[in-house]
Amino acid sequence: MTESSLEQLVDAQIDFRLATVYTCLVCSISNVREINSQILVDVQPIVNRVYKDGEIQAYPQILAVPVVFPRSSVGGVTFPLRKGDTVVVVFSKNGLDVFKQGATEEHDPVDTRQFSLRDALAFPCVFPFTKNPDSGRSLTYSSTDTILATNLGEGSECEVRLRPDGSIGITGTSVSVKAASTTIESPNIILSGQITLNGDVAVTGGLGVGGASVFTGTTLMQGTNTFAGDTIFTGDIDIAGALSTTGSANFAGANTFVGISTFNGSLISTTSTSLFGVATYNLQTIATV
């Protein structure tokens, strides 16, 4: 029987102790759970344990691991996780049982365990070099832009992009804004496409519309107004500035035009219309019902 030296005995004891000390493992998500708005994942370490004698052993699956997203008690960012996503899992020096139950102040752990598989936290956003999710995106990726994106590589991929020149781009299948009030301040605003306004409209500057327009609320226009497409007003209209239309115009409410009015297409007014300025009608059809 070969006797071991003191150095070998010490090394063996250190190796034995370190075998149960867990610091950081790259894992694959095997299941995603949502419990009380908290995201937990079951993970499988993907790099097996190798012993000095050459034995290879897989790690056990680690269950119900909390996911760390960049957020605080008042704000943050979350995103979907899927089975097969890779995460970095780190292990606390002391037990997290009391913390998981809600403790956020100094407290004693329930036992003396350290660096245990039971005290894991998962951090997403780690990938192999060959599986960078940005390489398969539907929208162009740029390392110089700050990008908030979802549905990567799918037909419904959408993003908010902050560029180094200060511009901001929003791309998606649809955009919805819900707020008590919305203010846009810009010297130049361009809206392309069909525009539908369902509430009251007040315009204090010049208005130029190149496409079809539908106004269903009370409309007040005080500047120069130009409509190059077909225009429908179903609410009352009060225009204190010049008005020019090159498409058909349909007025269903009580209308007052105080400035110069030029109608180059068909004109239909189903209620009262008052013209106090110079009115010019070219190629018009006027019907009062």
N, C-alpha and C positions, 0 to 999 in steps of 0.2 A: 504493500500500500504506500503510495507516494504521499509524503507529508507536505502540507501547504505552508508557505511562508506567511509571516504576519501580514505582509503587503497583499498577498493573494486573498487572505481571509478578510482583510478590510475592504478590498475591491469587491469581493463577492457580496459582502454585507451591504455596501453602497448600491451595487447593482440590484440587489433584492429589494431594497427600499425604494429605489427609483422606479422599479417596475410598476409600482402602484401610485406613482406621482404623475398626474396628467397636467400638462401645461397648455398645449394647443394642438388641435387636429383638424385637418381638412376633411369635411364630411359631405355626403350626398343626402339630400332630403328624401326620405321615404314616405313621409306623410305630413300634411299641413292641417293643423287644427285651429279653430277660432273659439276661444272660451272667454265669455264676458268681454268681448272686443279686444282680447289679448291674443296675439298670434303665437302659437307654439308649434314646434316642428319635431318630428321624430327623425333622427339622422343616423346614418351608417358611416363610420370612419372608412375612408377609401385607401389609406396606406396601412398595410398590415404590420403587426409587431414582428420583429426579427430578433431571435435570441442568439447568444454567442455560439451555441452549439449548432446553429443553422436552422433550428426549428422556426417555422413561420406559423403565426396564429392570428386569426382575424379578431378584431375588437368586437365586443357585443354592440348591439344597437342601443343608442341613447334616446330615451323617450322624453317627450314633453319639455323640450328645451325652449326657453324664452328667446325671442328674436329681438335683437337690438336695432332699432331704427333711429335715425337722427331726429330726435324730437325732445321736447321738454313738457312741463305740465301745461303750457299755454300754446304750444304750436309745434309743428314738425312735418315730416314727410314720411309717408308709408307707401308701399307698392306691393303688388301681388307676388307671391312665391309659388313655385310649382314643384311637383315631384320631379326629382332629378337635378334640381338646381344645387349648386355647390355653395357651401358656407364654411367660414372659419369658426371653429368652436373652441372657446377658451374656458378654463376651469378655475374657479375661485379658490384662493388659499384656504378659506374657512367655509363652513357650511352655510348655505343660503336659505335654509328652511324658514327661518323667522322673517327674513327679508321678503321672501315670496308671499308670505301671508300678510304683508302690508307694512312692516316696520321700516321706517326711513330715518330713525335715530339710533344712536349707539345702543347695542344690545349684546347679550351673550349667545353664542351658538348652542345648539341643542346637544352637540357632542364634539369630540376632538378631531374629527376627520379633516384631512387637508388634501387639496388638489384631487378631489374625488370626481368620478364620472357623474355623480348625482348633482353636482354643482356647476353645470355647464351653461354657457351663454353663447348664442349663435349670432354671428355677424355675416350678413349677406354681401354680395358684390365681389366675390372672388371667382376667377375662371382660369382654366388652363390656357396657355398661349394660343392653342389651336382652336379654341371655342369662344373667342371674343364675341359677345352678342351684337356688338356694333357692326361687325363685318357682314351680317345678314340683314341689316335694316332696309326697310323700304324707302325711307327718307335718307338723304345724304348725311353722313357723319362727319364732323369736323372737330379735331382736338382743340381748336382755339375757341370754340363756342361753349357756352354753358347751356346744357340741354336737359329739360325735364320731359321724359317720353314714356309711353306705355304701348302695349301691344306690338312689341318690336318684331319686325319681319312679317307682320300680318297686314291684310288689306285695310284694317281699321287702325293702323298705326297713327298716332297723333303726338304732337310735341309742342312745347313752348321753348323757343330758342333765343338766348341772349347773345348777341354778337359783339366782338371787340369794338366795332365802330359805334356802339351805343344803340343800334337798332334792335327791335324785338320782333320775332316772327311767331305766329300761332298757326299751326296746321292741324286740321282735323276734319272728320266727316260732318260735324256741326259744332257750333259754338253757342252756348247759352250763358247769359249774364243775368243774375237776379240780385237786385239791390234796391234799397229804399230810394236811392237817387244815384244817378250816374253823370259824371262831368267829364267831358273830353275837351281839352284845350289844345288847339293846334291851328297854325295859320293856314294850313292846307289839308283838307279832308277829302278823300276820294272814295266814293262808294260805287262799286261796279256790280251790276246785276239788278234783278227785280227787287224793289223796296216796298214793303208794306208797313204803314204806320197805323196802328189801331187806336191810338189815344189822341189827345189834343196836341196840335203842333203850332209852335210859335217860332217864326223866322224873323230875326231883326236885321239880317244882312242880305246880300244878294243870294239867290238860289238858282242853280242851274241843274236841271235833271235831264239826262240823256236817254233814259230807258223808261219803260212803262211804270207808272206811279199810281198807287191807290192810297187815298187819304180818307179814313173813316171817322175821324174826330173833328172837332172845331179847329180850323186852320187860320192862323194869323201870320201874314207875310208883310213885312215893312220895307224890304229892299227890292232890288231888281230881281225878277223871277223869270226863269226861262225853262220851259218844259219841251224837250225835243221828242219825247215819245208819247204814247197814248196816256191820258191822265184822267183819273176818276176821283171825284170828290163826293163823298156821301154825307159829309157834315157841313156845317155852316162855314163860309169862307169870308174873310175880311182882308183884302189886299190893298195896302196903302201905297205901294210902289208900282213900277211898271210891270206888266204881265205880257209874256209872249209864249204862244204855243204853236208848235209846228205839226203836232199830231192831233188826233181827235181829243176833244175835251168834253167831259160829262159831269155836270153839276147837279147834285140832288138836294142840296141844302139851300138856305138863304144866302145869297152872295152879294157882296158889295165890292166894287172895283173903283178905286179913287184915282188911280194913275192912268197912264197910257196903256191900253189893252190891245193886243194884236193877236187875232186868232187865224192861223193859216190852215187849219184843218177843220173838220166838222165840229160843230158846237151844239151841245144838247143841254138845256136847262129845264129841269122838271119842277122848279119852284121859282120864287121871285129872284130876279137879278137886277141890281142897280149899277149903272155905269155913270160915274161923275167925271171921267176924263175923256180923252179922245179914244174912240174904239174903232178898230179896223178889222173887217171881216173878209177874208179871202178864201174862196172855195169852201164856204161854210154851209152847214145845215142847221137851222135854228128851229127848235121845237119847244114850245112852252105848253106844259100840260097843267 
